[in-house]
């Protein structure tokens, strides 16, 4: 079977033209995928924030956040966490990404503005904020207060009823960066649109 010259020319043009169009589409998809991966990797890197190696001062404060009543000293955070005891009935485990507070005795916090502890990062301001981790907490949320303020993590038990065996866990977690999240979502949206256009071009 012989192909006419006009048919052969048309066939040859199609062979060159279609791969070129696909090549442009795949090049665009590759760039979008790279942008999405970069955005997610930036978020993952940021999420890996720790205070490993930082020097943390633990202190008891009463009746406000400026009156130091018990200085539990400076402690360097190790991979497994540093354990600090207060009076033998409160134990703090300060790890690279968490703080766990355990009680071996109960009690009721006084009715003052602040009765609790402040964890001060001597090395730098905390790289992220501490959030309550319900998976490791037995104390009712809302009965105690906490806040990350610059180089301080404040834990306030004023008015709180504590029981032996209670445990509170806080996790050091950064707030997701809007720029990275927006970039990833925008990239995915364009990626879906490009895939739909490619599908339509193949069926046309």
PyMOL commands that set and color helices and strands:
alter all, ss='L'
color gray80, all
select helices_A, chain A and resi 5-47+134-136+178-203
alter helices_A, ss='H'
color red, helices_A
select strands_A, chain A and resi 55-63+68-76+82-86+90-94+98-103+107-108+114-121+129-132+145-149+152-156+161-162+167-173
alter strands_A, ss='S'
color yellow, strands_A
deselect
rebuild
show_as cartoon
